[in-house]
Amino acid sequence: MTKLTQRLAALLEMVARLLRRYARGDQKVLVLGGVRSGKSRHAERLMTRHPEVVYVAAGLPPSEDDPEWAARVAAHRARRPANWRTLETSDLAKVLREASRPLLIDCLGTWLSRVLDEVGAWQQTEGWELRLDERLEDFLAAWAGAHVPVVAVSNEVGSGVVPGTVAGRLFRDVLGALNTRVAAGSDSVRLVVAGRLLELSEERAA
């Protein structure tokens, strides 16, 4: 294959990829990023084209015992458009199945932490692995069947040092696997690094 035909083939593949994305409208988007990377702001910008949006706050609600977390939540609330409705819940599967308006889920990392607590993972209570699998599979099935535009934000946790605790390693491993499954069922996957956006390839890792 000559260089010209290689370039032509690459160009045709790019056009085909763009046409596929345009046709499906990027109904499901996963936005990944580290702490303070700008991932939430990017996700919010993606939703500005919709007249009404349900913002799904999937983590723990703010607490008087944690003023720093409360301040972060307040900052997020302050920058949301007035026509957005906020829903605080850990039942993401139900929200996805019953949605009639576009959804912005922020974020899967804080949601997973909440779910791990609800199923007894931190205390290693009997049967927690089965309960966790059921919650994750229920969410993934609902994500696959989502019939409204939905953007999910999640933490990219696999690039740092190995956590020094069992709980930290559990969270990292489960969230990494969850991100991979969600990405596989998404129309678009974006990675935000230091405020810069990377559109991730559709090519699967071997």
KEKEVEX-196589 format. One record per residue (C-alpha): x, z, y. Coordinates in steps of 0.25 Angstrom, whole numbers, plus 5000, padded with zeros to 4 digits. Layout:
<nodes>
XZY ...
</nodes>
This chain:
<nodes>
500050005000 500649965014 500650055026 499549975032 498649995020 498950135019 498650155034 497350075032 496950155020 497250285027 496350235039 495250195030 495250335023 495250405037 494050325042 493350345028 493550495030 493050495044 491750415040 491450515029 491650625038 490750565049 489650525038 489550675033 489650735047 490650845044 489450925039 490351035033 491651075040 492651185036 493651225048 494851305043 495851375051 496651505053 496451625062 496251585077 496451435073 495251385080 494451355068 493151415073 493251345086 493451215079 492251245070 491351275082 491751145089 491351075077 489951125078 489651105093 489050975090 487851045084 486751095093 486551215084 487551285075 487451415066 488751495067 488851565054 489751695056 490151715042 491151835044 490851985046 490052015059 490852085070 491052235069 491352345079 492452385069 493152255072 493152225087 494152105085 493352035075 492052065084 492851995095 493151875087 491651855083 491251875097 492251765102 491651675091 490251705096 490551685110 491051535109 489851485100 488851395107 487551465111 486751375102 487451425089 486851525081 487651635074 487351675060 488251795053 488151795038 488951785026 487951705018 488551565021 487951505009 486551535014 486851495028 487351355023 486151335015 485151375025 485751305037 484951215046 486051205057 487551175058 488351295053 489751355058 490251455048 491351545053 492051575045 492251565030 493451665030 492651775036 491451745028 492351755015 492851885019 491451935021 491051875007 492251945000 491752075006 490352055002 490752014987 491652134986 492952054985 493752154994 493352274985 493452184972 492152224968 491652174954 491152034954 491652004968 492251874963 490951824958 490251864970 491251794979 491151664971 489651664972 489751674987 490751574989 490151474980 488751494987 489451465000 490151344995 488851284989 488151305002 489251245010 489251115001 487751105003 487751135018 486751035025 487151065039 488451045047 489351165044 490751215049 491451325042 492651395047 493651455038 495051525038 496251445032 496951565026 497851495016 499051465026 499551615028 500251715020 499751765007 498851895011 499452025007 498152085001 497252044990 496052034999 496851945008 497251854997 495851854991 495251805005 496251705006 496151644993 494551644993 494551585007 495551475003 494751434991 493451434999 493951355011 494451245000 493051244994 492351235008 493251125012 492951045000 491551045004 491751015018 491650885026 492850925035 493851035035 494651065047 495851155049 496151225062 497551265065 497951325079 496751255085 497051125079 496151055070 496550985057 495550905049 495850925034 495950805025 494850785014 495950765004 495950884994 497150954990 497650924975 
</nodes>
